[in-house]
Amino acid sequence: MGQKHAYAAIDLGAESGRVVKGILEDGKLTLEEINRFKNGLVPIGGRVHWNLIGLYESMIEAFKMCAKSDVSIESIGVDSWGVDFALLADDESLMGLPVGYRDKRTDGMMEKLFEKVPKETVYEKTGIQFMKFNSIYQLFSLAQNEKPYLPLVKDFLMVPDYFHYLFTGQKTNEYTNASTTQLLNVENGTWDAELLGAIDISKDMFKELLQPGSVIGPITQQLQEATGLGPVPVVAPGTHDTASAVAAVPAEQDGNWAYISSGTWSLMGIEADRPVSSQKAYDYNFTNEGGVFGTIRFLKNIMGLWLVQRCRAAFEMEIDYATLTQMAADAPAFESLIDPDRDEFLNPASMTDAIDDFCHKTGQPVPVSEGAYVRCCLESLSLQYRRVLEMLGDVYETSFDKIHIVGGGTQNKLQNQFTADATGATVITGPVEATIIGNLIVQAIGMGHVKDLAEGRRIIRDSFELETYLPQQTDVWTRQYERFMMLKES
């Protein structure tokens, strides 16, 4: 029997958070969920906010459970979505609950910034795709509309940075999440002073960047006493959830493979060893986000299963996801298609109404059942995956015949098969808990228990079940792709 090691990974998503213990023994990783808790945007005073204090309370409860366990945890690390941040005052207090990225305060901010700094220059500097909720536009909105507020700010912390601060008392900016701000210089990997100046934000509130796998420090004495844990170190994973998910892609080192981290968002791209900010990358609006251990996540954000989640919320009756997927499988094929990445699908009051409006505008029949709405979303997403795969091939002047899908979206077998059919690529799915697993593996590497990422991926392949989908009916999907591309231009 080999040595046993245990780590606690905290993964925060748009709908829920969870604390999971990972146990590494004999070259295999096993997972034990400690607790799961709700998350979501809370409307307050005309804004939508994240309740970080409530999330913190749930984490503390999990740590108390860990302290009573037979296997002691050896490190802790937090990952979450990107772009959103907490601001601290001189007295270390939180300056209001962070505003969520789906808030409308960034409407029009991109265009205002481009009046000061040309769009091409922003991309040349950062290599980050243009999305109106990026941190740069959130901060620019503060500078434009809440200027008296800013001189009171001492520290800028991304969401996982804030929890790491609460755990250790150390203020850090971890690299992978910081890269989503569109404020890092893509060439030297540091905060870009010119862009910060353009949005009238002081560089003093930002920290030197911390790399994934770095030990931040032990939890505070106060937290030790409150939870019963000892001086457990906090190790930064890839704190952006997609960075952790990509770290868990169970691929061999060689081969032309792409990945999709599938959940509320679909993040599709490749793992690169250097950023690409070519004209084609700019034209296609690809992003060069930080990955773990010297890698770059060259990818595009796609709206993802948010479409299905919000359709479900709009239905008159509550239907579980498995039933909805079966209803979609039984619905007629290709009756209606949408362009998933249109702004009108970002946060509509009703997703089904937004789909109806798009169908009316494009001369398509409106979906007539719950299954038809979901099938419309799944088919449209799969066709968008084909489009992004073609873009990747154009940028890199090669083809990608294998797609690894990781994350919670892999449980939708219908979507997996649609993706293989639409793209013509072999699709390999799993692990489901990719973000948690990547978080744990990076902690294990940081603690010196796993040699490197290649060994970590071998452990993942040996520990979790994977499934393969081969493309079918590719001629049918190719015809529908031509229709889909015409809709995108409408």
Buried (B, 14 or more C-beta within 10 A) or exposed (E): EEEEBBBBBBBBBBEEBBBBBBBBBEEEBEBBEBBBBEBEBEEEEEBBBBBBEBBEEBBBBBBBBBBEEEEEBBBBBBBBBBBBBBBBEEEEEBBBBBBBBBBBBBEEBBEEBBEBBEEEBBBBBBBBBBBBBBBBBBBBBBBBEEEEEBEEBBBBBBBBBBBBBBBBBBBBBBBBBBBBBBBBBBEEBBBBEEBBEBBBBEEEBBBEBBBBBBBBBBBBEEBBEBBEBEEBBBBBBBBBBBBBBBBBBBBEEEEBBBBBBBBBBBBBBBBBEEBBBEEBBBEBBBBBBBBBBEBBBBBBBBBBBBBBBBBBEBBEEEBEBEEBBBBBBEBEEBBBBBBBBEEBBBBBEEBBEBBBBBBEEBEBEBBEBBBBBBBBBBBBBBBBBBBBBBBBBEBBEEEBBBBBBBBBBBBBEBBBBBBBBBBBBBBBBBBBBBBBBBBBBBBBBBBEBBEEBEBBBBBBBEBBEBEEBEBEBBEEBEEBBEEBBEBBEE
